[in-house]
Amino acid sequence: MIKFDKLFKTLKENGISQYSLYKNYEVSRSQIQRLKNNQSVTTHTLNMLLNILGEGFTLDDIAEFIPDVKKEK
């Protein structure tokens, strides 16, 4: 599972609100909602967010990979 909790923390630390993403950077409300719910987003969206944050930010700053728990048979 990919979690985007780090994204919202990083945005807040850098003074970028969710409203600002929508209003100033044209990130759609549906994409913001998908990120909040840890649903799938395109690499285009991830690229756009990293460009908004600027140089020096990486995927590690906005996303976290948590392996799925495998069910034993």
PDB file of N, CA, C, O and CB in Angstrom:
ATOM      1  N   MET A   1       0.851  -1.170   0.000  1.00  0.00           N
ATOM      2  CA  MET A   1       0.000   0.000   0.000  1.00  0.00           C
ATOM      3  C   MET A   1       0.904   1.242   0.000  1.00  0.00           C
ATOM      4  O   MET A   1       1.916   1.295   0.699  1.00  0.00           O
ATOM      5  CB  MET A   1      -0.972  -0.007   1.232  1.00  0.00           C
ATOM      6  N   ILE A   2       0.518   2.209  -0.781  1.00  0.00           N
ATOM      7  CA  ILE A   2       1.195   3.491  -0.795  1.00  0.00           C
ATOM      8  C   ILE A   2       0.336   4.467   0.014  1.00  0.00           C
ATOM      9  O   ILE A   2      -0.854   4.632  -0.258  1.00  0.00           O
ATOM     10  CB  ILE A   2       1.433   4.004  -2.267  1.00  0.00           C
ATOM     11  N   LYS A   3       0.951   5.108   1.006  1.00  0.00           N
ATOM     12  CA  LYS A   3       0.239   6.072   1.839  1.00  0.00           C
ATOM     13  C   LYS A   3       0.786   7.465   1.565  1.00  0.00           C
ATOM     14  O   LYS A   3       1.990   7.648   1.382  1.00  0.00           O
ATOM     15  CB  LYS A   3       0.368   5.713   3.345  1.00  0.00           C
ATOM     16  N   PHE A   4      -0.106   8.439   1.540  1.00  0.00           N
ATOM     17  CA  PHE A   4       0.265   9.815   1.234  1.00  0.00           C
ATOM     18  C   PHE A   4       0.162  10.741   2.441  1.00  0.00           C
ATOM     19  O   PHE A   4       0.066  11.957   2.275  1.00  0.00           O
ATOM     20  CB  PHE A   4      -0.601  10.338   0.125  1.00  0.00           C
ATOM     21  N   ASP A   5       0.180  10.189   3.647  1.00  0.00           N
ATOM     22  CA  ASP A   5       0.100  11.009   4.851  1.00  0.00           C
ATOM     23  C   ASP A   5       1.263  12.004   4.919  1.00  0.00           C
ATOM     24  O   ASP A   5       1.098  13.134   5.379  1.00  0.00           O
ATOM     25  CB  ASP A   5       0.091  10.117   6.100  1.00  0.00           C
ATOM     26  N   LYS A   6       2.436  11.571   4.458  1.00  0.00           N
ATOM     27  CA  LYS A   6       3.612  12.446   4.470  1.00  0.00           C
ATOM     28  C   LYS A   6       3.410  13.669   3.583  1.00  0.00           C
ATOM     29  O   LYS A   6       3.950  14.739   3.864  1.00  0.00           O
ATOM     30  CB  LYS A   6       4.849  11.676   4.015  1.00  0.00           C
ATOM     31  N   LEU A   7       2.641  13.513   2.526  1.00  0.00           N
ATOM     32  CA  LEU A   7       2.396  14.628   1.611  1.00  0.00           C
ATOM     33  C   LEU A   7       1.774  15.798   2.348  1.00  0.00           C
ATOM     34  O   LEU A   7       2.245  16.929   2.226  1.00  0.00           O
ATOM     35  CB  LEU A   7       1.490  14.193   0.456  1.00  0.00           C
ATOM     36  N   PHE A   8       0.730  15.543   3.105  1.00  0.00           N
ATOM     37  CA  PHE A   8      -0.001  16.624   3.755  1.00  0.00           C
ATOM     38  C   PHE A   8       0.821  17.270   4.866  1.00  0.00           C
ATOM     39  O   PHE A   8       0.692  18.467   5.123  1.00  0.00           O
ATOM     40  CB  PHE A   8      -1.317  16.105   4.318  1.00  0.00           C
ATOM     41  N   LYS A   9       1.657  16.487   5.516  1.00  0.00           N
ATOM     42  CA  LYS A   9       2.580  17.038   6.516  1.00  0.00           C
ATOM     43  C   LYS A   9       3.612  17.936   5.825  1.00  0.00           C
ATOM     44  O   LYS A   9       3.888  19.039   6.295  1.00  0.00           O
ATOM     45  CB  LYS A   9       3.290  15.893   7.306  1.00  0.00           C
ATOM     46  N   THR A  10       4.176  17.469   4.723  1.00  0.00           N
ATOM     47  CA  THR A  10       5.178  18.238   3.972  1.00  0.00           C
ATOM     48  C   THR A  10       4.572  19.521   3.415  1.00  0.00           C
ATOM     49  O   THR A  10       5.202  20.577   3.468  1.00  0.00           O
ATOM     50  CB  THR A  10       5.763  17.390   2.826  1.00  0.00           C
ATOM     51  N   LEU A  11       3.352  19.439   2.880  1.00  0.00           N
ATOM     52  CA  LEU A  11       2.687  20.631   2.369  1.00  0.00           C
ATOM     53  C   LEU A  11       2.501  21.663   3.474  1.00  0.00           C
ATOM     54  O   LEU A  11       2.795  22.844   3.289  1.00  0.00           O
ATOM     55  CB  LEU A  11       1.334  20.266   1.752  1.00  0.00           C
ATOM     56  N   LYS A  12       2.010  21.205   4.627  1.00  0.00           N
ATOM     57  CA  LYS A  12       1.766  22.110   5.753  1.00  0.00           C
ATOM     58  C   LYS A  12       3.063  22.775   6.203  1.00  0.00           C
ATOM     59  O   LYS A  12       3.093  23.981   6.449  1.00  0.00           O
ATOM     60  CB  LYS A  12       1.125  21.348   6.929  1.00  0.00           C
ATOM     61  N   GLU A  13       4.131  21.992   6.310  1.00  0.00           N
ATOM     62  CA  GLU A  13       5.427  22.530   6.733  1.00  0.00           C
ATOM     63  C   GLU A  13       5.955  23.575   5.757  1.00  0.00           C
ATOM     64  O   GLU A  13       6.756  24.431   6.134  1.00  0.00           O
ATOM     65  CB  GLU A  13       6.441  21.403   6.877  1.00  0.00           C
ATOM     66  N   ASN A  14       5.513  23.508   4.515  1.00  0.00           N
ATOM     67  CA  ASN A  14       5.975  24.440   3.490  1.00  0.00           C
ATOM     68  C   ASN A  14       4.931  25.494   3.133  1.00  0.00           C
ATOM     69  O   ASN A  14       5.059  26.195   2.130  1.00  0.00           O
ATOM     70  CB  ASN A  14       6.367  23.679   2.248  1.00  0.00           C
ATOM     71  N   GLY A  15       3.904  25.595   3.962  1.00  0.00           N
ATOM     72  CA  GLY A  15       2.905  26.652   3.802  1.00  0.00           C
ATOM     73  C   GLY A  15       2.010  26.520   2.599  1.00  0.00           C
ATOM     74  O   GLY A  15       1.540  27.521   2.058  1.00  0.00           O
ATOM     75  N   ILE A  16       1.765  25.285   2.168  1.00  0.00           N
ATOM     76  CA  ILE A  16       0.897  25.055   1.015  1.00  0.00           C
ATOM     77  C   ILE A  16      -0.359  24.332   1.490  1.00  0.00           C
ATOM     78  O   ILE A  16      -0.282  23.212   1.993  1.00  0.00           O
ATOM     79  CB  ILE A  16       1.633  24.232  -0.093  1.00  0.00           C
ATOM     80  N   SER A  17      -1.508  24.969   1.331  1.00  0.00           N
ATOM     81  CA  SER A  17      -2.770  24.374   1.772  1.00  0.00           C
ATOM     82  C   SER A  17      -3.399  23.539   0.660  1.00  0.00           C
ATOM     83  O   SER A  17      -3.022  23.641  -0.508  1.00  0.00           O
ATOM     84  CB  SER A  17      -3.746  25.467   2.228  1.00  0.00           C
ATOM     85  N   GLN A  18      -4.355  22.723   1.047  1.00  0.00           N
ATOM     86  CA  GLN A  18      -5.094  21.944   0.057  1.00  0.00           C
ATOM     87  C   GLN A  18      -5.875  22.888  -0.860  1.00  0.00           C
ATOM     88  O   GLN A  18      -6.003  22.630  -2.057  1.00  0.00           O
ATOM     89  CB  GLN A  18      -6.052  20.937   0.751  1.00  0.00           C
ATOM     90  N   TYR A  19      -6.387  23.959  -0.306  1.00  0.00           N
ATOM     91  CA  TYR A  19      -7.103  24.950  -1.107  1.00  0.00           C
ATOM     92  C   TYR A  19      -6.164  25.568  -2.141  1.00  0.00           C
ATOM     93  O   TYR A  19      -6.545  25.782  -3.291  1.00  0.00           O
ATOM     94  CB  TYR A  19      -7.710  26.049  -0.204  1.00  0.00           C
ATOM     95  N   SER A  20      -4.944  25.850  -1.720  1.00  0.00           N
ATOM     96  CA  SER A  20      -3.946  26.420  -2.620  1.00  0.00           C
ATOM     97  C   SER A  20      -3.614  25.462  -3.763  1.00  0.00           C
ATOM     98  O   SER A  20      -3.425  25.892  -4.901  1.00  0.00           O
ATOM     99  CB  SER A  20      -2.677  26.772  -1.846  1.00  0.00           C
ATOM    100  N   LEU A  21      -3.543  24.159  -3.460  1.00  0.00           N
ATOM    101  CA  LEU A  21      -3.299  23.158  -4.509  1.00  0.00           C
ATOM    102  C   LEU A  21      -4.367  23.268  -5.589  1.00  0.00           C
ATOM    103  O   LEU A  21      -4.073  23.237  -6.784  1.00  0.00           O
ATOM    104  CB  LEU A  21      -3.279  21.723  -3.913  1.00  0.00           C
ATOM    105  N   TYR A  22      -5.607  23.397  -5.143  1.00  0.00           N
ATOM    106  CA  TYR A  22      -6.736  23.470  -6.068  1.00  0.00           C
ATOM    107  C   TYR A  22      -6.778  24.815  -6.804  1.00  0.00           C
ATOM    108  O   TYR A  22      -6.884  24.859  -8.030  1.00  0.00           O
ATOM    109  CB  TYR A  22      -8.048  23.246  -5.313  1.00  0.00           C
ATOM    110  N   LYS A  23      -6.695  25.893  -6.050  1.00  0.00           N
ATOM    111  CA  LYS A  23      -6.899  27.226  -6.601  1.00  0.00           C
ATOM    112  C   LYS A  23      -5.692  27.732  -7.403  1.00  0.00           C
ATOM    113  O   LYS A  23      -5.854  28.258  -8.504  1.00  0.00           O
ATOM    114  CB  LYS A  23      -7.207  28.193  -5.483  1.00  0.00           C
ATOM    115  N   ASN A  24      -4.488  27.574  -6.851  1.00  0.00           N
ATOM    116  CA  ASN A  24      -3.304  28.173  -7.471  1.00  0.00           C
ATOM    117  C   ASN A  24      -2.534  27.228  -8.384  1.00  0.00           C
ATOM    118  O   ASN A  24      -1.888  27.667  -9.335  1.00  0.00           O
ATOM    119  CB  ASN A  24      -2.389  28.672  -6.408  1.00  0.00           C
ATOM    120  N   TYR A  25      -2.603  25.930  -8.095  1.00  0.00           N
ATOM    121  CA  TYR A  25      -1.788  24.976  -8.856  1.00  0.00           C
ATOM    122  C   TYR A  25      -2.611  24.046  -9.726  1.00  0.00           C
ATOM    123  O   TYR A  25      -2.065  23.174 -10.402  1.00  0.00           O
ATOM    124  CB  TYR A  25      -0.951  24.158  -7.919  1.00  0.00           C
ATOM    125  N   GLU A  26      -3.928  24.230  -9.711  1.00  0.00           N
ATOM    126  CA  GLU A  26      -4.849  23.480 -10.567  1.00  0.00           C
ATOM    127  C   GLU A  26      -4.793  21.967 -10.382  1.00  0.00           C
ATOM    128  O   GLU A  26      -4.963  21.210 -11.338  1.00  0.00           O
ATOM    129  CB  GLU A  26      -4.567  23.801 -11.990  1.00  0.00           C
ATOM    130  N   VAL A  27      -4.553  21.533  -9.144  1.00  0.00           N
ATOM    131  CA  VAL A  27      -4.692  20.114  -8.808  1.00  0.00           C
ATOM    132  C   VAL A  27      -6.180  19.903  -8.553  1.00  0.00           C
ATOM    133  O   VAL A  27      -6.775  20.622  -7.750  1.00  0.00           O
ATOM    134  CB  VAL A  27      -3.796  19.693  -7.542  1.00  0.00           C
ATOM    135  N   SER A  28      -6.780  18.942  -9.215  1.00  0.00           N
ATOM    136  CA  SER A  28      -8.229  18.777  -9.101  1.00  0.00           C
ATOM    137  C   SER A  28      -8.618  18.322  -7.695  1.00  0.00           C
ATOM    138  O   SER A  28      -7.851  17.667  -6.990  1.00  0.00           O
ATOM    139  CB  SER A  28      -8.738  17.766 -10.145  1.00  0.00           C
ATOM    140  N   ARG A  29      -9.817  18.689  -7.325  1.00  0.00           N
ATOM    141  CA  ARG A  29     -10.333  18.287  -6.013  1.00  0.00           C
ATOM    142  C   ARG A  29     -10.408  16.770  -5.901  1.00  0.00           C
ATOM    143  O   ARG A  29     -10.185  16.207  -4.829  1.00  0.00           O
ATOM    144  CB  ARG A  29     -11.718  18.903  -5.767  1.00  0.00           C
ATOM    145  N   SER A  30     -10.721  16.118  -7.003  1.00  0.00           N
ATOM    146  CA  SER A  30     -10.812  14.653  -6.965  1.00  0.00           C
ATOM    147  C   SER A  30      -9.437  14.028  -6.720  1.00  0.00           C
ATOM    148  O   SER A  30      -9.337  13.014  -6.028  1.00  0.00           O
ATOM    149  CB  SER A  30     -11.411  14.115  -8.283  1.00  0.00           C
ATOM    150  N   GLN A  31      -8.384  14.617  -7.274  1.00  0.00           N
ATOM    151  CA  GLN A  31      -7.034  14.095  -7.026  1.00  0.00           C
ATOM    152  C   GLN A  31      -6.636  14.307  -5.564  1.00  0.00           C
ATOM    153  O   GLN A  31      -6.034  13.428  -4.948  1.00  0.00           O
ATOM    154  CB  GLN A  31      -6.008  14.776  -7.963  1.00  0.00           C
ATOM    155  N   ILE A  32      -6.970  15.460  -5.020  1.00  0.00           N
ATOM    156  CA  ILE A  32      -6.680  15.723  -3.609  1.00  0.00           C
ATOM    157  C   ILE A  32      -7.417  14.718  -2.735  1.00  0.00           C
ATOM    158  O   ILE A  32      -6.849  14.200  -1.773  1.00  0.00           O
ATOM    159  CB  ILE A  32      -7.077  17.168  -3.225  1.00  0.00           C
ATOM    160  N   GLN A  33      -8.668  14.441  -3.057  1.00  0.00           N
ATOM    161  CA  GLN A  33      -9.456  13.470  -2.296  1.00  0.00           C
ATOM    162  C   GLN A  33      -8.853  12.070  -2.408  1.00  0.00           C
ATOM    163  O   GLN A  33      -8.802  11.339  -1.419  1.00  0.00           O
ATOM    164  CB  GLN A  33     -10.914  13.460  -2.786  1.00  0.00           C
ATOM    165  N   ARG A  34      -8.400  11.695  -3.595  1.00  0.00           N
ATOM    166  CA  ARG A  34      -7.772  10.387  -3.794  1.00  0.00           C
ATOM    167  C   ARG A  34      -6.507  10.272  -2.943  1.00  0.00           C
ATOM    168  O   ARG A  34      -6.251   9.227  -2.344  1.00  0.00           O
ATOM    169  CB  ARG A  34      -7.437  10.164  -5.289  1.00  0.00           C
ATOM    170  N   LEU A  35      -5.730  11.329  -2.893  1.00  0.00           N
ATOM    171  CA  LEU A  35      -4.515  11.334  -2.072  1.00  0.00           C
ATOM    172  C   LEU A  35      -4.855  11.221  -0.593  1.00  0.00           C
ATOM    173  O   LEU A  35      -4.191  10.494   0.145  1.00  0.00           O
ATOM    174  CB  LEU A  35      -3.699  12.607  -2.327  1.00  0.00           C
ATOM    175  N   LYS A  36      -5.881  11.933  -0.161  1.00  0.00           N
ATOM    176  CA  LYS A  36      -6.291  11.880   1.250  1.00  0.00           C
ATOM    177  C   LYS A  36      -6.749  10.484   1.651  1.00  0.00           C
ATOM    178  O   LYS A  36      -6.583  10.073   2.800  1.00  0.00           O
ATOM    179  CB  LYS A  36      -7.412  12.886   1.515  1.00  0.00           C
ATOM    180  N   ASN A  37      -7.331   9.754   0.691  1.00  0.00           N
ATOM    181  CA  ASN A  37      -7.837   8.407   0.958  1.00  0.00           C
ATOM    182  C   ASN A  37      -6.847   7.309   0.575  1.00  0.00           C
ATOM    183  O   ASN A  37      -7.199   6.129   0.552  1.00  0.00           O
ATOM    184  CB  ASN A  37      -9.132   8.194   0.216  1.00  0.00           C
ATOM    185  N   ASN A  38      -5.607   7.701   0.274  1.00  0.00           N
ATOM    186  CA  ASN A  38      -4.557   6.751  -0.108  1.00  0.00           C
ATOM    187  C   ASN A  38      -4.979   5.853  -1.269  1.00  0.00           C
ATOM    188  O   ASN A  38      -4.678   4.660  -1.292  1.00  0.00           O
ATOM    189  CB  ASN A  38      -4.175   5.893   1.084  1.00  0.00           C
ATOM    190  N   GLN A  39      -5.677   6.449  -2.224  1.00  0.00           N
ATOM    191  CA  GLN A  39      -6.068   5.725  -3.420  1.00  0.00           C
ATOM    192  C   GLN A  39      -5.026   5.962  -4.509  1.00  0.00           C
ATOM    193  O   GLN A  39      -4.139   6.802  -4.361  1.00  0.00           O
ATOM    194  CB  GLN A  39      -7.478   6.160  -3.895  1.00  0.00           C
ATOM    195  N   SER A  40      -5.143   5.224  -5.590  1.00  0.00           N
ATOM    196  CA  SER A  40      -4.137   5.337  -6.651  1.00  0.00           C
ATOM    197  C   SER A  40      -4.234   6.685  -7.363  1.00  0.00           C
ATOM    198  O   SER A  40      -5.318   7.220  -7.592  1.00  0.00           O
ATOM    199  CB  SER A  40      -4.300   4.195  -7.665  1.00  0.00           C
ATOM    200  N   VAL A  41      -3.064   7.208  -7.700  1.00  0.00           N
ATOM    201  CA  VAL A  41      -2.947   8.432  -8.491  1.00  0.00           C
ATOM    202  C   VAL A  41      -1.902   8.188  -9.572  1.00  0.00           C
ATOM    203  O   VAL A  41      -1.109   7.251  -9.476  1.00  0.00           O
ATOM    204  CB  VAL A  41      -2.564   9.668  -7.595  1.00  0.00           C
ATOM    205  N   THR A  42      -1.901   9.015 -10.580  1.00  0.00           N
ATOM    206  CA  THR A  42      -0.968   8.831 -11.681  1.00  0.00           C
ATOM    207  C   THR A  42       0.407   9.402 -11.333  1.00  0.00           C
ATOM    208  O   THR A  42       0.557  10.204 -10.412  1.00  0.00           O
ATOM    209  CB  THR A  42      -1.510   9.489 -12.954  1.00  0.00           C
ATOM    210  N   THR A  43       1.391   8.966 -12.093  1.00  0.00           N
ATOM    211  CA  THR A  43       2.725   9.532 -11.917  1.00  0.00           C
ATOM    212  C   THR A  43       2.725  11.006 -12.320  1.00  0.00           C
ATOM    213  O   THR A  43       3.538  11.786 -11.823  1.00  0.00           O
ATOM    214  CB  THR A  43       3.767   8.742 -12.744  1.00  0.00           C
ATOM    215  N   HIS A  44       1.827  11.386 -13.209  1.00  0.00           N
ATOM    216  CA  HIS A  44       1.684  12.800 -13.579  1.00  0.00           C
ATOM    217  C   HIS A  44       1.338  13.636 -12.346  1.00  0.00           C
ATOM    218  O   HIS A  44       1.913  14.705 -12.142  1.00  0.00           O
ATOM    219  CB  HIS A  44       0.594  12.973 -14.672  1.00  0.00           C
ATOM    220  N   THR A  45       0.407  13.156 -11.529  1.00  0.00           N
ATOM    221  CA  THR A  45       0.016  13.863 -10.310  1.00  0.00           C
ATOM    222  C   THR A  45       1.177  13.955  -9.336  1.00  0.00           C
ATOM    223  O   THR A  45       1.414  15.009  -8.746  1.00  0.00           O
ATOM    224  CB  THR A  45      -1.169  13.169  -9.645  1.00  0.00           C
ATOM    225  N   LEU A  46       1.901  12.858  -9.163  1.00  0.00           N
ATOM    226  CA  LEU A  46       3.057  12.861  -8.259  1.00  0.00           C
ATOM    227  C   LEU A  46       4.117  13.836  -8.748  1.00  0.00           C
ATOM    228  O   LEU A  46       4.706  14.569  -7.953  1.00  0.00           O
ATOM    229  CB  LEU A  46       3.656  11.447  -8.137  1.00  0.00           C
ATOM    230  N   ASN A  47       4.358  13.847 -10.049  1.00  0.00           N
ATOM    231  CA  ASN A  47       5.319  14.763 -10.642  1.00  0.00           C
ATOM    232  C   ASN A  47       4.888  16.217 -10.420  1.00  0.00           C
ATOM    233  O   ASN A  47       5.711  17.069 -10.087  1.00  0.00           O
ATOM    234  CB  ASN A  47       5.478  14.473 -12.144  1.00  0.00           C
ATOM    235  N   MET A  48       3.602  16.491 -10.605  1.00  0.00           N
ATOM    236  CA  MET A  48       3.078  17.837 -10.409  1.00  0.00           C
ATOM    237  C   MET A  48       3.286  18.290  -8.958  1.00  0.00           C
ATOM    238  O   MET A  48       3.695  19.425  -8.714  1.00  0.00           O
ATOM    239  CB  MET A  48       1.582  17.891 -10.781  1.00  0.00           C
ATOM    240  N   LEU A  49       3.007  17.415  -8.012  1.00  0.00           N
ATOM    241  CA  LEU A  49       3.171  17.761  -6.595  1.00  0.00           C
ATOM    242  C   LEU A  49       4.626  18.042  -6.249  1.00  0.00           C
ATOM    243  O   LEU A  49       4.919  18.984  -5.513  1.00  0.00           O
ATOM    244  CB  LEU A  49       2.640  16.637  -5.709  1.00  0.00           C
ATOM    245  N   LEU A  50       5.535  17.235  -6.772  1.00  0.00           N
ATOM    246  CA  LEU A  50       6.953  17.454  -6.500  1.00  0.00           C
ATOM    247  C   LEU A  50       7.433  18.749  -7.143  1.00  0.00           C
ATOM    248  O   LEU A  50       8.286  19.433  -6.576  1.00  0.00           O
ATOM    249  CB  LEU A  50       7.787  16.270  -7.007  1.00  0.00           C
ATOM    250  N   ASN A  51       6.911  19.097  -8.297  1.00  0.00           N
ATOM    251  CA  ASN A  51       7.258  20.374  -8.921  1.00  0.00           C
ATOM    252  C   ASN A  51       6.714  21.551  -8.120  1.00  0.00           C
ATOM    253  O   ASN A  51       7.352  22.601  -8.051  1.00  0.00           O
ATOM    254  CB  ASN A  51       6.724  20.426 -10.351  1.00  0.00           C
ATOM    255  N   ILE A  52       5.548  21.383  -7.519  1.00  0.00           N
ATOM    256  CA  ILE A  52       4.982  22.428  -6.666  1.00  0.00           C
ATOM    257  C   ILE A  52       5.880  22.636  -5.443  1.00  0.00           C
ATOM    258  O   ILE A  52       6.167  23.771  -5.064  1.00  0.00           O
ATOM    259  CB  ILE A  52       3.535  22.060  -6.228  1.00  0.00           C
ATOM    260  N   LEU A  53       6.313  21.547  -4.838  1.00  0.00           N
ATOM    261  CA  LEU A  53       7.171  21.645  -3.655  1.00  0.00           C
ATOM    262  C   LEU A  53       8.538  22.216  -4.012  1.00  0.00           C
ATOM    263  O   LEU A  53       9.116  22.980  -3.238  1.00  0.00           O
ATOM    264  CB  LEU A  53       7.332  20.272  -2.997  1.00  0.00           C
ATOM    265  N   GLY A  54       9.046  21.854  -5.157  1.00  0.00           N
ATOM    266  CA  GLY A  54      10.306  22.434  -5.609  1.00  0.00           C
ATOM    267  C   GLY A  54      11.491  21.502  -5.498  1.00  0.00           C
ATOM    268  O   GLY A  54      11.379  20.349  -5.081  1.00  0.00           O
ATOM    269  N   GLU A  55      12.625  22.043  -5.886  1.00  0.00           N
ATOM    270  CA  GLU A  55      13.870  21.278  -5.923  1.00  0.00           C
ATOM    271  C   GLU A  55      14.237  20.761  -4.529  1.00  0.00           C
ATOM    272  O   GLU A  55      14.059  21.447  -3.523  1.00  0.00           O
ATOM    273  CB  GLU A  55      15.009  22.142  -6.486  1.00  0.00           C
ATOM    274  N   GLY A  56      14.747  19.552  -4.505  1.00  0.00           N
ATOM    275  CA  GLY A  56      15.186  18.960  -3.253  1.00  0.00           C
ATOM    276  C   GLY A  56      14.183  17.999  -2.637  1.00  0.00           C
ATOM    277  O   GLY A  56      14.517  17.272  -1.701  1.00  0.00           O
ATOM    278  N   PHE A  57      12.958  17.984  -3.150  1.00  0.00           N
ATOM    279  CA  PHE A  57      11.944  17.068  -2.633  1.00  0.00           C
ATOM    280  C   PHE A  57      11.898  15.810  -3.495  1.00  0.00           C
ATOM    281  O   PHE A  57      12.098  15.872  -4.708  1.00  0.00           O
ATOM    282  CB  PHE A  57      10.553  17.750  -2.593  1.00  0.00           C
ATOM    283  N   THR A  58      11.636  14.674  -2.861  1.00  0.00           N
ATOM    284  CA  THR A  58      11.564  13.394  -3.562  1.00  0.00           C
ATOM    285  C   THR A  58      10.267  12.684  -3.190  1.00  0.00           C
ATOM    286  O   THR A  58       9.502  13.162  -2.352  1.00  0.00           O
ATOM    287  CB  THR A  58      12.792  12.506  -3.222  1.00  0.00           C
ATOM    288  N   LEU A  59      10.032  11.548  -3.818  1.00  0.00           N
ATOM    289  CA  LEU A  59       8.847  10.744  -3.484  1.00  0.00           C
ATOM    290  C   LEU A  59       8.824  10.356  -2.012  1.00  0.00           C
ATOM    291  O   LEU A  59       7.752  10.221  -1.422  1.00  0.00           O
ATOM    292  CB  LEU A  59       8.800   9.484  -4.347  1.00  0.00           C
ATOM    293  N   ASP A  60       9.997  10.176  -1.417  1.00  0.00           N
ATOM    294  CA  ASP A  60      10.056   9.830   0.006  1.00  0.00           C
ATOM    295  C   ASP A  60       9.475  10.926   0.889  1.00  0.00           C
ATOM    296  O   ASP A  60       9.073  10.653   2.020  1.00  0.00           O
ATOM    297  CB  ASP A  60      11.490   9.552   0.416  1.00  0.00           C
ATOM    298  N   ASP A  61       9.424  12.144   0.403  1.00  0.00           N
ATOM    299  CA  ASP A  61       8.875  13.258   1.168  1.00  0.00           C
ATOM    300  C   ASP A  61       7.357  13.314   1.115  1.00  0.00           C
ATOM    301  O   ASP A  61       6.731  13.985   1.936  1.00  0.00           O
ATOM    302  CB  ASP A  61       9.442  14.555   0.662  1.00  0.00           C
ATOM    303  N   ILE A  62       6.758  12.613   0.155  1.00  0.00           N
ATOM    304  CA  ILE A  62       5.305  12.711  -0.007  1.00  0.00           C
ATOM    305  C   ILE A  62       4.575  11.381   0.071  1.00  0.00           C
ATOM    306  O   ILE A  62       3.348  11.354   0.172  1.00  0.00           O
ATOM    307  CB  ILE A  62       4.996  13.351  -1.308  1.00  0.00           C
ATOM    308  N   ALA A  63       5.308  10.282   0.026  1.00  0.00           N
ATOM    309  CA  ALA A  63       4.648   8.969   0.027  1.00  0.00           C
ATOM    310  C   ALA A  63       5.454   7.965   0.840  1.00  0.00           C
ATOM    311  O   ALA A  63       6.662   8.108   1.032  1.00  0.00           O
ATOM    312  CB  ALA A  63       4.458   8.453  -1.414  1.00  0.00           C
ATOM    313  N   GLU A  64       4.749   6.954   1.304  1.00  0.00           N
ATOM    314  CA  GLU A  64       5.379   5.886   2.077  1.00  0.00           C
ATOM    315  C   GLU A  64       4.833   4.546   1.592  1.00  0.00           C
ATOM    316  O   GLU A  64       3.627   4.381   1.409  1.00  0.00           O
ATOM    317  CB  GLU A  64       5.126   6.071   3.611  1.00  0.00           C
ATOM    318  N   PHE A  65       5.729   3.608   1.390  1.00  0.00           N
ATOM    319  CA  PHE A  65       5.333   2.266   0.965  1.00  0.00           C
ATOM    320  C   PHE A  65       5.234   1.371   2.189  1.00  0.00           C
ATOM    321  O   PHE A  65       6.179   1.263   2.971  1.00  0.00           O
ATOM    322  CB  PHE A  65       6.340   1.682  -0.068  1.00  0.00           C
ATOM    323  N   ILE A  66       4.083   0.731   2.348  1.00  0.00           N
ATOM    324  CA  ILE A  66       3.871  -0.233   3.425  1.00  0.00           C
ATOM    325  C   ILE A  66       3.465  -1.542   2.757  1.00  0.00           C
ATOM    326  O   ILE A  66       2.413  -1.614   2.122  1.00  0.00           O
ATOM    327  CB  ILE A  66       2.772   0.265   4.464  1.00  0.00           C
ATOM    328  N   PRO A  67       4.302  -2.593   2.898  1.00  0.00           N
ATOM    329  CA  PRO A  67       3.977  -3.868   2.247  1.00  0.00           C
ATOM    330  C   PRO A  67       2.624  -4.408   2.704  1.00  0.00           C
ATOM    331  O   PRO A  67       2.246  -4.281   3.868  1.00  0.00           O
ATOM    332  CB  PRO A  67       5.068  -4.901   2.533  1.00  0.00           C
ATOM    333  N   ASP A  68       1.911  -5.008   1.765  1.00  0.00           N
ATOM    334  CA  ASP A  68       0.648  -5.656   2.093  1.00  0.00           C
ATOM    335  C   ASP A  68       0.925  -6.885   2.950  1.00  0.00           C
ATOM    336  O   ASP A  68       1.934  -7.568   2.775  1.00  0.00           O
ATOM    337  CB  ASP A  68      -0.130  -6.043   0.806  1.00  0.00           C
ATOM    338  N   VAL A  69       0.016  -7.153   3.874  1.00  0.00           N
ATOM    339  CA  VAL A  69       0.139  -8.346   4.702  1.00  0.00           C
ATOM    340  C   VAL A  69      -0.358  -9.538   3.875  1.00  0.00           C
ATOM    341  O   VAL A  69      -1.488  -9.550   3.388  1.00  0.00           O
ATOM    342  CB  VAL A  69      -0.673  -8.199   6.050  1.00  0.00           C
ATOM    343  N   LYS A  70       0.513 -10.533   3.733  1.00  0.00           N
ATOM    344  CA  LYS A  70       0.127 -11.714   2.968  1.00  0.00           C
ATOM    345  C   LYS A  70      -0.688 -12.648   3.858  1.00  0.00           C
ATOM    346  O   LYS A  70      -0.353 -12.885   5.018  1.00  0.00           O
ATOM    347  CB  LYS A  70       1.378 -12.444   2.403  1.00  0.00           C
ATOM    348  N   LYS A  71      -1.758 -13.164   3.285  1.00  0.00           N
ATOM    349  CA  LYS A  71      -2.606 -14.115   3.987  1.00  0.00           C
ATOM    350  C   LYS A  71      -2.046 -15.513   3.780  1.00  0.00           C
ATOM    351  O   LYS A  71      -1.731 -15.909   2.658  1.00  0.00           O
ATOM    352  CB  LYS A  71      -4.077 -14.026   3.497  1.00  0.00           C
ATOM    353  N   GLU A  72      -1.927 -16.244   4.857  1.00  0.00           N
ATOM    354  CA  GLU A  72      -1.468 -17.628   4.738  1.00  0.00           C
ATOM    355  C   GLU A  72      -2.623 -18.520   4.365  1.00  0.00           C
ATOM    356  O   GLU A  72      -3.758 -18.306   4.791  1.00  0.00           O
ATOM    357  CB  GLU A  72      -0.822 -18.112   6.043  1.00  0.00           C
ATOM    358  N   LYS A  73      -2.321 -19.533   3.557  1.00  0.00           N
ATOM    359  CA  LYS A  73      -3.376 -20.451   3.113  1.00  0.00           C
ATOM    360  C   LYS A  73      -3.579 -21.551   4.115  1.00  0.00           C
ATOM    361  O   LYS A  73      -4.427 -22.421   3.914  1.00  0.00           O
ATOM    362  CB  LYS A  73      -3.045 -21.047   1.752  1.00  0.00           C
TER     363      LYS A  73
END
